[in-house]
Amino acid sequence: MSDFSASAGLMTQEELDIYRSTQPSEYTLYFVPLVWALDMVTKAREEGYIRFDRAVEILTNEITSFRSKLGTIFAYDWVNPPLVYTQVS
């Protein structure tokens, strides 16, 4: 992530620093903000901002589903298509 993320308001400078210090590998950092989102859902329930456990379950399932889909997209990047497919128009 670049400083643009902080200046655009996508994350605070503190979050950007934590994100950068999490792991040196670019391949495992995509899910860190999603973990933060899950933590926010849990805290919101504990603090009474979310009234029903079912709402927590739905939010958690949606975030987890999004993370799974990101993993699928990420997996596509690992597989190189045979050269013949790149030459077909």
C-alpha angles and dihedrals in degrees: 000000000000132000085262088077090061097040091049090053095246090124137355122258088251091054090048090053091049090047092052093048095048098086135337094230118095090205098068103039101078093085099050096090089048090056087052089051091052090050090051091053090051093048092046090055093047091049094047099250088120111047103190133056089217090062090053089050093050093047092047092049092050094049091046091049091050090050090050091051091050088053090053092051089047090052090055088061090059095056116076113207116230113267092247091068092055091055097052113097 
